[in-house]
Amino acid sequence: MSMQKTVWQLCLLAASILFSPAFAAGPATSKPNFVVIIADDLGANDLGVFGHPVVKTPNIDQLARTGIQFNNAFLTTSSCTASRASILTGLYPHSSGAPNLHQPIPADRKLVSSYLREAGYYTAAIGKWHIGEQVKSQFDLAVDPPGESGAEGWIAALAERPGEKPFFFWFASRDPHVPYSDLAADGPYQPADAVILPIYFDGPAARQNIAQYYTEISRLDGYVGKVVSELKRQGLLDNTYIIFLSDNGAPMPRAKTTLYDAGIKTPLIISGPHIAAGSKSDALVSALDLMPTVLDLAGISTVQTMQGLPFSTLLTNPQNTHRDMVFAEQHDHGFPVNKQAARNNDYLYIHNIGENKTNCILEVQPMGKELQQAFVEKRLTKDQAFCFVKSAPPEELYDVKQDPLQLRNLAADPAKDSIRLMMRKRLDEQMVH
């Protein structure tokens, strides 16, 4: 037995003893429970319920059928550490103290788990951590059990929770992050199944990696189903909000580490008490708003230090609006990235505020090497060669309805000047707070 597995089992044993019903104080509560399931590098459109023509995600789709699907939910950044820090603190990356990859959240930043614990909740983070050691003590239990997916300990943690406390679980998967496992000959997806966007080079390596990416999404979907089954087994499903989202877009060209929709749009789904089955909301919401919403649903007063705005009313009135604009920023991801963005229902505005070392992250291999070789051999279209453009324009503006991949920059169009200037002004105002 590995040392990591032994430590994980001891942590669960200690939690089960400390928080068993015999030790739990107070009567059973009617307060709602919360389970947040966060995917790692999952594109917003790469689920069945969000319209992907190939990927099968029956369990996640079922969450949407029993709850509400948000069609315009956006992250504050497109990088793992910074995104998770922003979500858990309710702060923009430049305020969270952790705007860069691998940068730990400072100890003086309060996570949502602290507010919930003060209100009598049991709090646990199971799976990928990635936000530093200084804030681990703000959860009753924070462990990353052994296993490829990061989800292997979820069901055990649910089973060993304190019996008479409401709970908040942060279930953080490593799917579908690289590295990918080899494809099985009888696996659910093969290279021929890969959907090749116009911005991808259609080669064997790309098709192989995309099929592997699909496979990991389906593995995550299986764990989502297990979580639902366990909550149902314990008789807790009707009083538990299950929140599903991704920390950033897919690790593909023009997605992860960018502020295009493919980088910052997230597949947000919430099921739980009083939510009408099969609801859909087109309201603009920010991942910044997620934890203020959790606190609101838990009956905890608004935390003034959080920059997010609770959207609890959308759960019962999905036709309502919430924000007129959302904001995002991108910082160091192992290489310099200096971008800010404003997004409303019609346009995406990006301000490139400093050095940007590269336009694309090419961590999916051998897809990245294949793309680079095709560039050297001059076999790429202009859009496919985006990763190798030396410098970004100071400003970018895209009509998101007419140009969903954001390929046609309208920033220099005089007819769009009023829109560009308005969004630039709003962005500048937001980023000083």
N, C-alpha and C positions, 0 to 999 in steps of 0.2 A: 504494500500500500504506500503511495507517495506521501511525502511530508505535507504537501499542499492539501491533499484530500483529508489527511488526518486532522489538520488544523481546522479545515472546513467543518468536519463532523463534530469536533469539540466545540466549535462556536455555536452550532445548532443545539448541541446538548445543553450547553450553558444557558442559552436563551430559553430552551424548553423548561428547564428547572426554575430559572428566575422568574419567568413570566407565565408559568403554568397556572391554571385556575385556582389552585390552592394558595398561590402567592398574590394573585391579582386582587387589587383593592376595589371595592365598590361594586354595585350591581351591574348587570348587563345593560348596555346602552343602545339607544336607537339611533345614535349618530351614524351617518353614512361612512362606509369604508371606501378606500381609494386604492386602485392598482394602476400604476402608470407603466405601460410597456413601451420602451423606446428602442427602435431599431437603429442599427449602425450603418449609415451610408445607403439608405433606401430612397430611391427616387419617388416623388409624389405620385407619379402616374403608373408605377410599376406594381400595381395590385389589381386584381380582377375587378373589384368594386369601383376603382377609379379609371376603369376602361382599358386596361392592358389586354391585348388580344390573345396573349399566350400564357402569361403567368397565372397559375391557379392558386387562389388563396381563400378556400372555402370558409375557414374559421374567422379570418379577419372580415371577409364579406358578411358573415353572419352577425358580427358585432355591429356593422353598419345597418343591417336589416332590423336589428333590435334596438338601435340607438340613432345617433345623428352623425351624418357625414358632413365635414366642412370642406367646401370646394375652394376656399380662398384663405387658407391658413399659411402663414409665413413665419420663418425663423428669423432671428436677429443676426445670424451669421451662418456660414457654411463650413464650419470646422468643428470637429468633435468636441474638444475640451471646452472651447469658448461657448458653443451652443448649449451644452449641458449645464455649464456654469450659469449662463443667462437664464435658462428655464428654471433651475432650482432656486435662484436668488430673486427672480422677477426683475432683474436689472439688465440694461444693455451691456454688451461686452466691455465697453470703455468705462463702465461704472462697476462692473462685477469684480474687478481686480484680476481677472483671468481672461484677457482678450486673445491670447496667443495659444497655439498648440502646446500641450504638456505644461502649461503654466498653472500652478495650483491656485485654488481659490484661497484668498487670505482668511485667516482664522476669524477676523472681525466681521466677515460677511455672513449674515444669518440666512440659512437655508429654510425652505418651507417646512422641512421636518422639525425644526426647532419650535416653530409656532404651533404645529400640530401636537408635538409631544407635551408642550406646556398645557394644551387643552385636553390631555388625557389619552392621546393616541399612542399606539405602539408603531414605531417607524423602522423600516428595514430597507436596505439597498442591496440587491442581490444581482450579481453579474458585473459587467464592465464598469469600472470605477472612473479612472482617467481624470479626476479633478483634484488630486492632491490629498495628502494625509491630514492637513490642518483642520479640515471640516468633517472628518469621519465620525468624530465623537458626537456630531449633531444627529446621528442616527443611533437607535438602540442596537442595531446590528448592521454591519456593512462588510460583506464578504464577496469575493469573486471565486466561486467554486471552480474546480477543474472541469475541462471539457471544451470542445470546439466552439459551441454556440453561445456560451455565456448564460444559457437558460437552464442548464442542467439542475440547478439547485432551487428553482422557483417553487416547485410543488412541495418539496420538503419544507421550505420556509413557511409556506402557507399552512402546512399541517402542524408545524411546531409553534405557531404564533400564540400569544397569550389569549386564553379563551374568553376573557370578559372585557377585553379592550377593543375599541374601534382601531382600525389599522390603516396605515399608508405604506404601500410597497412601491419601491422604485425598481422595476425589473428591467435591467439593461442588457440587451442582447449584444453579441458580437456579429450577428448575421445582419446583412450580407457583406460585411467588411472583408477585404483581402487579408491573408491569402486564401484562395479557394481550394477546396478539395477536388481531387480528380473526378471527372465525370464517370459514372458507371455506365456500362454498355446498355443496361436495362433501366437507366435513370429516367426521370420524368421529362427531362429536356435534353435535346441534342443540338449540335451546332446549326443544323438546318432550321431549328425553331427560332433562332435569334432574330429579333426585330432590329434592322439596321437603319438608324436615323440618317438623314442627309448629312449630318455633321460627323458621322463615323465613316472610316474607311472599311469597305466590305472585304475583309480578308479572313482566312481560316483562323488566325489567332483571335481576332475580334469575336468571331462567332463562337469559338470555344469558350472564351472568358465570359461572354454574355450568357451562354447557357449555364455556366457555373454559377453566375450571379443569380439567375432565376432559381437554381436548385437551392441556394441558401435562403432565398426568400420563402420558398415552400417549407424549408425546415423550420424557420421562424414561425410560420403559420401553424405548423403542427404544435408548437409549444403554446401558442395563443389558445388553441383548442384545449390543451391540457389544463391551462389556468382556469378557463371557463368551467370545465368539468369538475375541477376541484372545488371551486366556489359553489357550484351547484350541489356537490356531494355534501358540503358542510352547511347547506341551507342559507348561504350568504349572498347568493347572486342578486336577489331582488333589492338588497340594500347596499350594493357595491357599485361605485362608478369605475368602469374600466376605460382607461384613456390610452389610446394607441397613437403613436406618431413616430417620426424619424428625426435624428439629430441633424442631418444634412442630406444633400442629394447624392446620387450615385457617383462612384469614383471614376467617372467617365469624362471624356472631353466636354468642355463647356458646361460642366455641372458642379461637382464638389469643388469648393474653394472659390467659386464665382458667385456673383450676386444676381445672375440670371435666374429665372423661375426654376430651372433645372437644379440650381444650387440651393435656393432658399425656400422653395415651396415644400410643404410637408403634408403627408396624408393623415390628417387629424380625424379621428373617430372617437366618439364618446358614447358609451352605453351606461344606463343606470336608472335610478329611481326617477319617475315622473317624466322621462323622455319618451316622446311618441315614437313608436317603432317606424323605421324607414324614413326619418326626418332628414332633410338636407338643408344646409345653410350656405348661401353665397356671400354672407357677410365677411368683410375683411377682418381677420383676427391675427394677432401676433402670438407667437409662442411665449412672449413676455407676459401675456395675459393668463397663461394657464394656471400658474400657482396662485395668483390672486383669486381666480375662479374656484380652485380647490378650497381655499380658506373660506371663501364666501359660502360655498355649499356646506362646509363643516360648521358654519355658524360663528366663525371667528371674525372679529372686526377687521376692517380694511387696514392693512399695514402701510403706513404713509411712506415708508422708505422704499417700497417696491414701486417700480416705474410702470408696471403693467396695469391693465384695467380689467376687472372681472367681467366675463361675458355670460354669466349664469342665466340671464333672461333669454339668451338664444336657445338654451336647451329646451325651453317650453314654448318659445315663440321664434322659431327659426327664420321667419320672414323678416324679423327686425334687422336693423343695421347696427354696426358696432363702431368701427373706425372708418374715417374717410381716406386714411393713408397709413401704411406701415413702413417701418424703417429697418435698415440692416447695415452692417459694416463688416469688413473683412480685414484681418490683421495677419501677423506672421503665422505661417503654417510650415515652418522649417525653411522657408524662403520668404522674402519680403512681399507682402500684399498690402496695399493701402487703398482701400475703396470704401465708398459709402453709397447707400441707395435709398430711394424713396419709391414706393409702389402704391398706386391707387387702382381703381377698377379698370382703368383704361390704358395707363402708361407706366412704364418702368424708367426711372431716371437714375443713372449711375455717375458719380463723381469720382474720378481717379485722382486721389489727393497726394500721391507720392510715388515712390519707386514701386514698380510691380515686376518682380523678377521673371515671372512666367504667367501666361494666360491659362495654362491647364496643369492639372495634376495628372501624371501618367503612371500612377502606382499599380494599375492593373497590368500585369505582365503575363504573357508576351504581347498583349494587345498594344501597349505603349511603344515597344520596340518596332513592331510591325508598322505602326503609324509613322514613326520617325523615319524608317527606311523608305516608306512610300513618299515621304516628303523629300528626302534626298534624291530620289529617283523621279521627282516632279510628276507624281501620279495622283496628287490630291487636288480636289476642287478648292476654290477660295475658302469656302466655309469649313472644309475639312482641315485646311492649313492654319486655322485660327490659332492653334496651340503654339505655333512657331513665329507668330507676328512679334516683332521686337518691342514695340511700345504701344500702349493703349492710348486712345484719344483722351483729352482732358474730360470730356463729357460724352455720355451716351444717353439716347432717348429712344424708347421702343414703344410702338403701338402693340400692346400685348394681345389684343383680340385679332388683329390682322396678321400679326407676326409672332405666333406663340413660342417659337424657338429663339426669338430675339436676335435676328440675323441682320436686320436693316436699320442701321443707326440713323435716326432722324434729327440728331442734335444740331446739325448745320442747316436744317431746313427753316428758312425765315417764317414759314407759315406756322411753325411749331414753337416760335420764340416765347410766346406768352406762357405756354405750358411748361417749357423748359425752365424759364425764370421763376415761375411760381413754385415748381417742385424743388428747385435749387434753394430757394428762400426757406421753404418749409424744412428741408433737410438740414440746412445750416442752423436754423433755430433749434431743431431737435438735438443735434449733436453737441450742443454746449451744455446740456443738462446732464 
